[in-house]
Amino acid sequence: MSDDVASQVAGVSRTGLKRIFADKYLAGLVREEAGGRRIYHSILSDYILWQMSESEKQEYHRRAVAVYRGKLAEAKKKQTKPDGLSALRLAEHVLACEGEEGFVDAFVNECFRPLLNLGLLDAAVRLSERALEVVEKGSKWEAMLRGNLGLIYRMRGELDKAEEMHKKALEIDEKLGLQEGMASDYGNLGAIYQTRGELDKAEEMHKKSLSIEKKLGRLEGMASDYANLGVVCEDRGDLDGARRYWEMAVDLYKRIGMPHRVEEVQGWIDGLGEVPYRHIGSGGGAL
């Protein structure tokens, strides 16, 4: 990071940074890179914090939140690769200055997707498990966190764990009557069964998801379900059925202005029967 950004995050002046960099031991914890210096070792952070009063520490954490939140928001707006350090650290700084509720909200809504996109799955699991320790049992937050863990386990190929998480999320969402969450849970379970080749169960889950999405009028969720039902048909050798579902998905993606999805599913239609496995994520839930 640049010296200016480092100063903001660390809560020290540029003069203070120069003094730290002049220390041979501390300087060894800082790496020179193109574009500036980057701090890799937590000892330096601990050393800086040790010198601060409680009010200064709070200001440090608030500055860090502003910097990291801004970087993630900018990447999302520009649809560019998210900043890995921001995705890893934002929720921790929010915890320090806003408390547990803010920590969970920041992790679920700002950090989780970037962590997945960057492949930082171990960190996503660690933060998810930490968040589960503080949320109310049986709450919508628990359902969202368990659903997110299910996504991670599926990405790792741990399908039994993924199924367990999505079923727990579904149980909570059903008790609370959270229709959007239920649609997401059914869609994610359908993806697991597709991967296993359990096509009847996959079809059942995607149709349950589709029924809810129709009731809610959520076109993106409907499009995802149509796309995934088309995959089930293709896997069965029902190419006409696959084409029919995919054309419905393309039509909805055009209506809601998602050209990248239009291109993706149209490619499936053009290469019908050539690609063995595809899946579009559920439109509901925390993601």
C-alpha positions, 0 to 999 in steps of 0.5 A, spaced: 500 500 500 502 507 499 505 511 505 498 515 505 494 509 505 498 505 510 498 512 514 490 512 514 490 504 516 495 505 521 493 511 524 500 514 525 503 520 521 507 519 515 513 522 520 511 516 525 511 511 519 518 513 517 520 512 525 518 505 524 521 504 518 528 506 521 527 501 526 531 495 523 527 490 526 520 493 524 523 494 517 524 487 516 517 486 517 515 491 511 516 489 504 518 494 498 513 493 492 512 496 486 507 502 488 509 502 495 510 498 501 506 493 504 505 490 511 505 483 511 506 481 519 501 482 524 507 484 529 508 490 526 500 492 527 501 489 534 507 494 535 503 500 533 497 498 537 501 497 543 503 505 543 496 507 542 490 509 547 484 506 547 481 512 543 486 512 538 485 505 537 478 506 536 480 511 531 485 507 527 479 501 527 475 506 524 480 509 519 481 502 517 474 500 516 473 506 511 479 504 507 477 497 506 470 498 505 472 503 500 476 499 496 471 493 496 465 498 494 470 501 488 471 494 486 464 492 486 462 498 482 467 497 477 466 490 477 474 489 478 477 484 482 476 485 489 482 487 494 484 481 498 487 485 504 480 488 504 476 482 504 480 479 509 481 484 514 474 489 514 470 485 518 475 484 524 476 492 524 468 493 524 468 488 530 473 492 534 469 499 533 462 497 532 461 490 535 459 483 534 452 485 530 456 490 525 462 484 524 457 479 522 453 484 517 460 486 514 462 479 513 456 476 510 454 482 506 461 485 504 467 480 505 464 473 503 463 474 496 470 477 495 473 472 499 470 466 494 471 470 488 479 470 490 479 463 492 480 465 500 476 459 502 479 457 509 479 465 511 471 464 509 470 458 513 474 461 519 470 467 519 463 464 518 465 459 524 466 465 528 460 469 526 456 463 528 458 463 535 455 470 536 449 470 532 442 468 535 441 460 534 435 459 529 436 466 526 436 468 519 443 470 520 445 463 522 441 460 516 445 465 511 452 463 514 450 456 514 448 457 507 454 460 505 458 455 508 455 450 504 457 454 498 464 453 500 464 446 502 461 445 495 466 449 491 471 444 495 468 438 493 465 436 500 458 435 498 456 431 504 458 437 508 455 442 503 448 438 503 448 438 511 449 446 511 444 447 506 439 443 509 440 446 516 439 453 513 433 450 510 430 448 516 431 455 519 428 459 513 422 454 513 421 455 521 422 463 520 418 463 513 423 466 509 421 465 502 427 468 499 432 464 503 428 457 502 429 458 494 436 459 495 436 453 499 433 449 494 437 451 489 443 450 492 441 443 494 439 442 487 446 443 485 449 438 489 444 433 487 446 435 480 453 434 481 452 427 484 448 425 478 441 424 482 437 428 477 430 426 480 432 430 486 436 435 483 429 437 479 425 436 485 429 442 488 430 446 482 422 446 481 421 448 488 426 453 488 422 456 481 415 455 485 417 460 490 421 465 485 415 465 481 411 467 487 416 472 489 416 475 482 424 474 482 426 474 475 433 473 476 432 467 481 427 464 476 432 465 470 437 461 474 432 455 476 430 455 468 438 454 467 439 449 472 433 445 470 435 445 463 442 442 465 438 436 468 434 435 462 441 435 458 444 430 463 438 426 462 439 426 454 433 430 453 436 436 449 429 439 447 427 440 454 434 443 455 433 447 449 426 449 452 428 451 459 435 455 457 431 459 452 426 461 457 432 463 462 435 467 456 429 471 455 429 473 462 436 475 463 435 479 457 429 482 460 433 484 467 439 486 463 444 481 464 448 480 458 453 476 461 448 471 463 445 471 456 451 470 453 453 464 457 446 460 457 446 462 449 453 458 449 450 452 452 444 452 447 449 453 441 453 447 444 447 443 446 450 436 448 457 438 448 459 440 455 457 435 461 456 439 467 454 447 468 450 450 473 448 457 475 448 459 482 441 460 486 438 468 485 436 468 493 440 468 499 446 472 502 450 471 495 
